[in-house]
Amino acid sequence: MTSRDHLRALVDASPVGALLTVPRDWLCDVLSSAGADAAPAIVEAADLTVAEFGRLFTRTPSTVRLWCEQGKIPGAWKLSGKQWRIPRQSIEQFRQKQGAPPSAAVPPSTGDIGDWRRRKVNG
């Protein structure tokens, strides 16, 4: 199957009138290798949701949505005009804008709000 055939199959599998979101680099690869026999590799991963981005910065989805609306996250865009999506490249750009060291690892949360309340009352 050629790259063009692969792209055609992707389009044909979609409902009529559907908006298709594909990474630009992937599409450019498909178009540039239109005569090649192999289909291009699928891009490493999709854009992040506000919840996924929020976990990286220990913030709630509502805070991340506000940042998106204020233009604080480079490249953030709305999927079907409703849900925000954030390109993975934006993570490092956002860290730099915030003054955080590059690739700073943020440990995942291990507790819940109840743990914090119990420590505060008992502490």
LINGIBEL-V155673 format. One record per residue. N is the residue number from 1. RES is the residue in three letters. PSI is psi in radians with two decimals (999 if undefined). OMEGA is omega in degrees with one decimal (999 if undefined). Layout:
n->(N:N)
res->(RES:RES)
psi->(PSI:PSI)
omega->(OMEGA:OMEGA)
This chain:
n->(1:2:3:4:5:6:7:8:9:10:11:12:13:14:15:16:17:18:19:20:21:22:23:24:25:26:27:28:29:30:31:32:33:34:35:36:37:38:39:40:41:42:43:44:45:46:47:48:49:50:51:52:53:54:55:56:57:58:59:60:61:62:63:64:65:66:67:68:69:70:71:72:73:74:75:76:77:78:79:80:81:82:83:84:85:86:87:88:89:90:91:92:93:94:95:96:97:98:99:100:101:102:103:104:105:106:107:108:109:110:111:112:113:114:115:116:117:118:119:120:121:122:123)
res->(MET:THR:SER:ARG:ASP:HIS:LEU:ARG:ALA:LEU:VAL:ASP:ALA:SER:PRO:VAL:GLY:ALA:LEU:LEU:THR:VAL:PRO:ARG:ASP:TRP:LEU:CYS:ASP:VAL:LEU:SER:SER:ALA:GLY:ALA:ASP:ALA:ALA:PRO:ALA:ILE:VAL:GLU:ALA:ALA:ASP:LEU:THR:VAL:ALA:GLU:PHE:GLY:ARG:LEU:PHE:THR:ARG:THR:PRO:SER:THR:VAL:ARG:LEU:TRP:CYS:GLU:GLN:GLY:LYS:ILE:PRO:GLY:ALA:TRP:LYS:LEU:SER:GLY:LYS:GLN:TRP:ARG:ILE:PRO:ARG:GLN:SER:ILE:GLU:GLN:PHE:ARG:GLN:LYS:GLN:GLY:ALA:PRO:PRO:SER:ALA:ALA:VAL:PRO:PRO:SER:THR:GLY:ASP:ILE:GLY:ASP:TRP:ARG:ARG:ARG:LYS:VAL:ASN:GLY)
psi->(2.23:2.93:-0.70:-0.68:-0.69:-0.77:-0.72:-0.72:-0.68:-0.78:-0.78:-0.50:-0.17:2.58:2.68:2.32:-0.02:2.54:2.23:2.25:1.99:2.58:2.41:-0.79:-0.70:-0.79:-0.73:-0.69:-0.75:-0.81:-0.61:-0.44:0.65:-0.49:-0.08:2.71:-0.51:2.48:2.56:2.70:2.50:2.46:2.60:-0.82:2.80:2.96:2.77:2.62:2.96:-0.58:-0.75:-0.75:-0.73:-0.67:-0.60:-0.54:0.26:0.91:2.75:2.75:-0.61:-0.63:-0.75:-0.70:-0.72:-0.78:-0.73:-0.81:-0.58:-0.08:0.35:-0.30:1.96:2.35:0.02:2.47:2.82:2.31:2.10:0.50:0.18:-1.01:2.31:2.50:2.51:2.11:2.52:-0.52:-0.40:-0.35:-0.92:-0.69:-0.72:-0.74:-0.76:-0.71:-0.53:-0.13:0.23:2.62:2.56:2.43:0.57:2.19:2.23:2.04:2.48:2.66:2.37:-0.11:-2.90:-3.13:-0.52:-0.66:-0.77:-0.74:-0.74:-0.70:-0.71:-0.75:-0.74:-0.33:999)
omega->(178.9:178.7:179.0:177.0:179.0:178.1:179.4:178.9:178.4:179.6:-178.7:-179.0:-177.9:176.9:178.4:179.1:-178.8:172.8:-179.5:177.4:177.3:178.2:-177.6:-178.3:179.6:-179.7:177.0:178.4:178.7:-177.0:-179.3:-179.6:-175.6:-179.4:-177.3:-179.1:-175.3:175.0:179.9:178.1:177.0:-178.6:-171.4:-179.3:-179.6:176.5:-177.5:170.3:178.9:179.0:179.4:178.3:179.2:178.0:178.8:-176.4:-178.6:177.6:-179.9:176.0:-179.6:176.8:179.9:176.7:178.0:177.4:179.2:-179.2:-179.9:179.5:-178.5:179.9:-177.2:174.7:179.8:-177.5:-179.1:176.0:-178.2:177.6:-175.6:-172.2:179.3:173.4:-175.6:178.8:-178.9:178.3:-177.7:-178.3:-177.5:178.2:179.5:177.9:-179.1:178.1:-178.5:-179.4:178.1:177.0:179.7:177.1:177.5:-179.8:177.6:-179.1:178.6:177.8:-179.2:-177.9:176.8:-177.3:178.0:177.0:-178.9:-179.4:-179.6:178.4:-178.5:-179.1:-176.7:-173.6:999)
